[in-house]
Amino acid sequence: MVALLAIPFIVYFMMTTFIGTPERPTVKRFFPVTEEFASASSIEVNDTVWHTIPPFSLTNQDSLLFTEKDLEGKVFIADFVFTTCPGICPVMTKNMARLQQNLADQEDIWFITHTVDPERDTPPILKRYARRWEADLSNWTFLTGEREDIYQLSKQGYRLGVAIGEEGSTEEFDHSGRMVLVDRDRIIRGYYDGTDSLSINRLWYDTKSLQLEYYKRDYLEYRPGQKK
């Protein structure tokens, strides 16, 4: 019996001695602010200034105001679609729903879907779209607003291209099919193909890995401070 109890300790000793202690998974950050790259919204983490998703004010599926303050303390995943899209949008939304289900055990996770067709995608239309995909609206928000505000947020905030389709084009809107992982300080941590199952799996893994950063955040090295 004593020998059996000793086995786990022997295995651990061998692994840490010959293989080493496994490193905590990390998720890289995107867009350090440099002389070549300016940002209207930034934050300092470990002596490096990073671009962040800027403040915004949009309207959710319940016709209520939704701003960056509603995401304080939350890791979130964002994408851009439109409800009448015949192409990639249904696949992206299906995969977002899958992520929401698979991350249901994680605290402080939010999902954000922005429409690139705000003139037609009113709050009631977005709510109907959310119900069609069985979205749990307790932590998944669908946003609309002024076209200029949404397009600027996509381009300058998330660094994703978006435009109205060119005349004669089969695409009504030219928008990115990527999903974006953003941390609690609104720093971009990853881009993922919203139509690819392997990329979605990587997004799931990175989201769970990112949560590990916050367990001892108050007294470890991760100490962000707002850049003046």
C-alpha positions as CSV (number, residue, x, y, z in Angstrom):
1,M,0.0,0.0,0.0
2,V,2.8,2.4,0.9
3,A,4.5,1.6,-2.4
4,L,1.4,2.4,-4.3
5,L,0.9,5.7,-2.5
6,A,4.5,6.6,-3.4
7,I,4.0,6.2,-7.2
8,P,2.5,9.6,-7.9
9,F,5.4,11.3,-6.0
10,I,8.0,9.3,-7.9
11,V,6.3,10.2,-11.3
12,Y,6.2,13.9,-10.3
13,F,9.8,13.8,-9.3
14,M,10.9,12.2,-12.6
15,M,8.8,14.7,-14.6
16,T,10.1,17.8,-12.9
17,T,13.7,16.5,-12.8
18,F,14.1,15.2,-16.4
19,I,11.3,17.1,-18.2
20,G,10.9,20.2,-16.1
21,T,7.9,21.9,-14.5
22,P,5.3,22.5,-17.2
23,E,5.0,26.2,-18.0
24,R,1.7,28.1,-17.6
25,P,0.2,28.6,-21.0
26,T,0.4,32.1,-22.3
27,V,-1.5,34.1,-24.9
28,K,0.4,36.8,-26.7
29,R,-0.7,40.5,-26.9
30,F,-1.2,42.4,-30.2
31,F,-0.2,46.0,-31.2
32,P,2.3,47.5,-28.9
33,V,2.2,51.3,-29.3
34,T,5.4,52.5,-30.9
35,E,6.7,55.5,-32.9
36,E,5.3,53.7,-36.0
37,F,2.0,52.7,-34.5
38,A,-0.1,55.2,-32.7
39,S,-3.3,54.5,-30.8
40,A,-6.1,56.7,-29.5
41,S,-6.7,54.3,-26.6
42,S,-3.8,52.6,-24.8
43,I,-2.8,50.9,-21.6
44,E,0.5,50.1,-20.0
45,V,1.3,46.5,-18.9
46,N,4.8,45.6,-17.6
47,D,6.4,48.7,-19.0
48,T,4.9,48.3,-22.5
49,V,2.1,50.4,-23.9
50,W,-0.5,48.4,-25.8
51,H,-3.3,49.4,-28.1
52,T,-6.8,48.7,-26.6
53,I,-10.3,48.6,-27.9
54,P,-11.4,52.2,-27.5
55,P,-14.5,53.4,-25.6
56,F,-17.7,53.0,-27.6
57,S,-21.4,53.5,-27.2
58,L,-23.8,51.3,-29.2
59,T,-27.3,49.8,-28.8
60,N,-28.0,46.2,-27.9
61,Q,-30.8,43.8,-29.0
62,D,-33.0,45.2,-26.2
63,S,-32.6,48.8,-27.4
64,L,-30.5,49.5,-24.4
65,L,-27.2,51.4,-24.4
66,F,-24.1,49.2,-24.3
67,T,-20.6,50.6,-23.7
68,E,-17.1,49.4,-22.9
69,K,-18.0,49.8,-19.3
70,D,-20.3,46.8,-19.5
71,L,-17.3,44.7,-20.3
72,E,-15.2,45.7,-17.3
73,G,-13.6,42.7,-15.7
74,K,-14.5,40.4,-18.6
75,V,-12.6,38.5,-21.3
76,F,-14.7,38.8,-24.4
77,I,-14.9,37.4,-28.0
78,A,-16.1,39.7,-30.7
79,D,-17.1,39.4,-34.4
80,F,-18.9,41.4,-37.1
81,V,-21.7,39.9,-39.2
82,F,-25.1,40.9,-40.7
83,T,-28.3,39.0,-40.3
84,T,-29.2,38.7,-44.0
85,C,-25.7,37.4,-44.9
86,P,-25.9,34.4,-47.2
87,G,-22.2,33.5,-46.9
88,I,-19.9,33.3,-43.9
89,C,-22.1,34.9,-41.2
90,P,-24.3,31.9,-40.4
91,V,-21.2,29.8,-40.0
92,M,-19.6,32.4,-37.7
93,T,-22.7,32.7,-35.6
94,K,-23.0,28.9,-35.3
95,N,-19.4,28.7,-34.2
96,M,-19.9,31.6,-31.7
97,A,-22.9,29.6,-30.2
98,R,-20.7,26.6,-30.0
99,L,-18.1,28.6,-28.1
100,Q,-20.7,30.0,-25.7
101,Q,-21.8,26.4,-24.9
102,N,-18.3,25.1,-24.5
103,L,-17.2,28.0,-22.3
104,A,-20.3,27.9,-20.1
105,D,-18.1,26.8,-17.1
106,Q,-15.9,29.9,-17.3
107,E,-16.6,33.0,-15.3
108,D,-16.5,36.5,-16.7
109,I,-16.7,35.6,-20.4
110,W,-18.7,37.7,-22.8
111,F,-19.6,37.4,-26.4
112,I,-20.1,40.4,-28.7
113,T,-21.6,40.4,-32.2
114,H,-21.7,43.6,-34.1
115,T,-23.8,44.2,-37.2
116,V,-22.2,45.8,-40.3
117,D,-25.7,46.5,-41.7
118,P,-27.1,48.8,-38.9
119,E,-29.8,50.4,-41.1
120,R,-31.6,47.0,-41.5
121,D,-30.3,45.2,-38.4
122,T,-32.4,47.1,-35.8
123,P,-32.6,45.8,-32.2
124,P,-35.8,43.7,-32.9
125,I,-34.1,42.1,-35.9
126,L,-31.0,41.3,-33.9
127,K,-33.0,39.8,-31.1
128,R,-34.9,37.6,-33.6
129,Y,-31.5,36.6,-35.1
130,A,-30.2,35.8,-31.6
131,R,-33.2,33.6,-30.9
132,R,-32.8,31.8,-34.2
133,W,-29.3,30.7,-33.1
134,E,-30.4,30.0,-29.5
135,A,-28.0,32.5,-28.1
136,D,-27.9,32.9,-24.4
137,L,-28.3,36.6,-24.0
138,S,-27.1,36.6,-20.4
139,N,-23.6,36.9,-21.8
140,W,-23.9,37.3,-25.5
141,T,-24.8,40.8,-26.8
142,F,-25.8,41.8,-30.3
143,L,-24.9,45.4,-31.2
144,T,-26.1,48.0,-33.7
145,G,-25.8,51.8,-33.9
146,E,-24.6,54.4,-36.4
147,R,-22.7,52.9,-39.3
148,E,-19.8,55.3,-38.9
149,D,-19.4,54.4,-35.3
150,I,-19.4,50.6,-36.0
151,Y,-17.1,50.8,-39.0
152,Q,-14.6,53.0,-37.1
153,L,-14.7,50.6,-34.1
154,S,-14.0,47.7,-36.5
155,K,-11.1,49.4,-38.3
156,Q,-9.5,51.5,-35.6
157,G,-10.4,49.3,-32.6
158,Y,-10.3,45.7,-33.6
159,R,-8.1,46.4,-36.7
160,L,-10.5,44.5,-39.0
161,G,-11.5,45.7,-42.4
162,V,-15.1,46.5,-43.3
163,A,-16.8,48.3,-46.2
164,I,-19.9,48.4,-48.2
165,G,-19.6,46.0,-51.2
166,E,-18.5,47.6,-54.5
167,E,-21.2,48.1,-57.2
168,G,-21.6,44.9,-59.2
169,S,-20.0,42.8,-56.4
170,T,-21.8,39.6,-55.2
171,E,-20.9,40.7,-51.6
172,E,-23.2,43.3,-50.1
173,F,-20.7,44.0,-47.3
174,D,-17.0,43.4,-47.3
175,H,-16.2,42.4,-43.7
176,S,-13.8,40.2,-41.9
177,G,-14.6,36.6,-41.0
178,R,-12.3,36.6,-38.0
179,M,-13.2,36.5,-34.3
180,V,-11.2,38.5,-31.9
181,L,-10.2,37.5,-28.4
182,V,-9.9,40.5,-26.0
183,D,-8.7,40.5,-22.4
184,R,-10.1,42.4,-19.4
185,D,-8.0,45.5,-20.3
186,R,-9.4,45.5,-23.8
187,I,-6.1,44.4,-25.3
188,I,-6.4,42.2,-28.3
189,R,-5.0,38.7,-27.6
190,G,-5.8,36.8,-30.8
191,Y,-7.5,36.5,-34.2
192,Y,-9.2,33.4,-35.4
193,D,-11.0,32.2,-38.5
194,G,-14.6,32.2,-37.5
195,T,-15.5,29.7,-40.2
196,D,-12.8,27.1,-39.4
197,S,-13.4,24.4,-36.7
198,L,-9.6,24.1,-35.9
199,S,-9.3,27.8,-35.4
200,I,-12.4,27.8,-33.2
201,N,-10.8,25.1,-31.1
202,R,-7.7,27.2,-30.7
203,L,-9.8,30.1,-29.6
204,W,-11.5,28.0,-27.0
205,Y,-8.1,26.9,-25.7
206,D,-6.6,30.4,-25.7
207,T,-9.7,31.8,-23.9
208,K,-9.3,29.2,-21.1
209,S,-5.5,29.9,-21.0
210,L,-6.1,33.6,-20.7
211,Q,-8.3,33.1,-17.6
212,L,-5.2,31.7,-15.9
213,E,-3.6,35.1,-16.0
214,Y,-6.1,36.5,-13.5
215,Y,-5.9,34.0,-10.6
216,K,-3.2,35.8,-8.8
217,R,-3.1,39.0,-10.8
218,D,-3.3,41.4,-7.9
219,Y,0.1,40.3,-6.5
220,L,2.0,38.9,-9.4
221,E,3.8,40.7,-12.2
222,Y,0.7,41.6,-14.2
223,R,-0.1,45.1,-13.1
224,P,-1.7,47.2,-15.8
225,G,-2.0,51.0,-15.5
226,Q,-3.9,53.4,-17.7
227,K,-1.6,55.4,-20.0
228,K,-2.2,59.1,-19.7
